[in-house]
């Protein structure tokens, strides 16, 4: 019989948090959860382990000896009564004494996962925790020069910290921690002289703030939102932030030496606490950056050349902080974080990450960059840091980073704030690289090399880049003409490719429309119900590719409005010649021909752009207010005149500032951007 297999510990169940949640050992689990009655209380008599092992006979220490497994089996077999055997030699007796049976019954009743919490039990647990802290402080003060005398109190404190983790089973009682001022006691342990105690306190905070504890004791039909546990968690987290936990955690990072395994785990758990806070309340992401030095610490930690799990976790947490807050993104720029990100990513321009963990870190860094580029200030920093050049190199090298580089360029060149990036992209010969991937060169090889590559996603980003180029590059400029000529070369091959993409997106949108029509018919929806479902149906169309098709139509409208004979005409005017009569551009004529082959016309493009125009939501009042501010700042608006009246004559004579510099709010900026986009589409429709 395989004895080891009988007593083998069961495999610990996987948690929802995956690798981030450290599994506890069976001993730790017992110490945290098991609080059972003693053997004496259970059986009504005292228990002598030596007597039990000898079947109740007396024994002295001189008679004890080390026995082998065979000896034990022989002895037990010799004392057993085989009178209960049947004719088939089956054994019915258990061979155990009454004391041994009581022991087994006692063990069977122990369930380390079973614990009943009520308010009284929680208060008792907290009281023991507070007493252990006070005892340890007293012993440390009394025997400051003799560590051996306060180590026992330190061990007791360590055990009580672990006992307090059992509170994760009842987050509804978290407010008791606040009422009894235990929050301050827990945070005080972060500065404890014994680093192991501080690390235990960090682990306690990580476990208590893990959002997964909110769903542990809920029924299948219950939701976390609005539960008592969620309310208790929010009260607890608010108290932690109020009592300065954020700054204390970051300060404590300086004490941790990541050369030591225990300290390295402490750093990981510290980062986990910050992530837990953002999971509980995403608005805390802004508070974390504002009230602590976490972001500078993470940027410094990311610069460490050696890759490990903590470096990866820093990249993940930074990406989370960037996604949720405009102020956080701007703060990253102020700290020089854009240059840091570009330097970190430059490592992968000619080589791939070594393993999946490093791949995840690289993707996190790209996500940080993409999120940050939503801010116009970051677009300028990206330009100054030669980010455009780095992304073009990555695309040329055709490594894994090339997949993300296309997305970064799309974000960097979008909106009016990306105009400078569009100009730089054309100047560094980026068009050749862009139209190479637009023509699908090397796509099959890339698909085989990288399973994460998505051709559809890349097409969407390429279309976004092209739309930004035709919208942002100045009319009749050399940069713009270079873009248009790319669609003309090779007998309009790029224009035909653009129309092929449009045809694919149109087919997908039509399939969704047909599906929606069938659903309306099957459900017998009336007009009011169909109108009620329209917002959801609009999202389905956008997911199917409606937005990409609209962008393609916008690109086509801009191309059709271009006259490639413009330079020749200008040269004729300069030489005294007359200008030619207005006629359709060559590219517009070819576009009509290609559309006719597909059974379509420019009217289809017009109709689609009109639908796009109608869907644009513009706060015209706010947009006009923003435009007035900009005009006044330039010295051509009423605001400027009023300011000039107020200014002294000396200021006017010296030609000093005509108007104070006015910064647009983010809302005004967005409204003005939407208004300009609407006006641009209206202008293109007029030209078509």
Order of alpha helices (4+ residues) and beta strands (2+ residues): alpha-alpha-alpha-alpha-alpha-alpha-alpha-alpha-alpha-alpha-alpha-alpha-alpha-alpha-alpha-alpha-alpha-alpha-alpha-alpha-alpha-alpha-alpha-alpha-alpha-alpha-alpha-alpha-alpha-alpha-alpha-alpha-alpha-alpha-alpha-alpha-alpha
